[in-house]
Amino acid sequence: MVKKNLLLLMLIGFSVQTLVAQLGFSHEIGAITGPVAFQSDYGVRKDFETNAGNTGFGVGIIHYINFAYRADCNCYTKDSFFNDHFKLRNEISYNKTALEHFGEWVVPSKNSAAARRLRGMSGQANVFDLGSQLEYFPYSIRDFSAGGYTFAPFISLGAHYNSFSPKAAQDLSELTTAEVAQTEFVDPNDPATINNVIFLDDSATNEGFSSWSLVWSIGTRYKLTPLSDLMIDLRWQYYFTDFADGLDHNAPSDKFNDWNVWFNFGYVYYLD
């Protein structure tokens, strides 16, 4: 189902790109990469150690539709506010983050069964993104392209379709048999319980699935050459699911959906 949905979205995206190309707008392509701070059910919210520890990496390919310039005539489009201040960004990206618990509840001085259970939990968020964002440039896109500005700041808002492949596990080697029987995320009747990394009830999943997310960002471009820009981009992405990390045990402290902050470095090349 996930593969079929992604294929359908890619076909729709290709159709839209074909239509845009027929309208004559110019195009830009680029690549992005950078660290991702993943906020999930692992760790303590608003905790610096959690934010710094649950950090992964992301890469992506980006494509822009530049409404300010026509590729079919090598000329500017009709001068309008929208054409001179907006670009449509399309993206295919992937981010991966190894996850574990940080904060006051898992410090070495705590030796309760609950603390040891938390220290034994680990996971991984693997997220494939496909989507679009509308970017707004306060300064003239035409003037920036012509070298009138060195920097072109922007803000953006969009939606992405996400395919998730989470991994969640519990290392029970430090727990007694009695403690294992009371451990969340595991089946106490499983004969492989002790001294193994296993996982398991409706609170956790290793099954792949898909969902949508809301994306907004702030950043700037730097004019490198007449046909290329460098870019930095700070993105916030809110997933419409709490299972992106593979966990959703409905505890009061875990009542929020998963989200991440991604600091991108990018390179953009003007095709036309």
C-alpha positions, 0 to 999 in steps of 0.5 A: 500500500505504501509503495502504491501511494508513493507511486501514485504521488510521483505520477501526479507530480510528474504530470504537474511538472509536465504541465508547468514545463509546457507553460514555459517556466524555468527550473532549478535543481539542487541537493541538500544535506544536514543534521536532523534533531528528531523529537519523539517518545524517546527522552524528555521533551524540552531537554537539551540532552535529548535534543542533542542526543537524538540527532541524525542526518538527512539528504535530499534532491530538490527542484524549483519552479521559477515563475519569474523567468520563461525558459521558452523565450529566455525572457522574464515573465509578466511582472507580477508580485507572485512571479517576482516573490514566490517559487515552488519547491519540490523535494525527495529526501530521506532522514535517519535517526538512532533513538534512545532515552536521555534525561533525568529518568535514565541517569546511572544513579537510578537503578529501578526496574523502570529506569533500567527498562528505559535505558534498554529501549532503543529505536530508529526513525527512517523517513522518506519524504516526497512533497512540495513547499511554496517559498516566499522571497521578500526581495525581488527574485529578478533583482537577486538573479541579476546580481542586485542582492547577495542574499535572498532570504525566504520562508516556506510552507508546504506538505509532504507525504512520508513513508516510515520504516521504524525500528523499536526494541527492548534489551531485557538483559538487565531485568529479572524474570519478574520485572520482564513480565511487567515490562511494557512493549514486550510479551512476557510469554515469549520464551526468548525474553531474557538476554535478547533484544525483542519487542512487542505489543500495540504500543510499538511497531516495526511495520512500515506505514505512511502518513502526511506532515506539515513543513515550514522553514526559514532560510536564505540563498547566497548568490555564488555564480550567475547560475548557481546559489548556496542555500541554508534552510532551517526546517520544522516538520510536524508528522500527523502520527506518533508512530514515526519512531515506532512507539506510541504508548499513550503515556501523559508525557507522550501525548504529542505527535513526532516532529523534527528540526532539520538544518540544511545546507544546499546547492542550487543550479539554474537549468534555464 
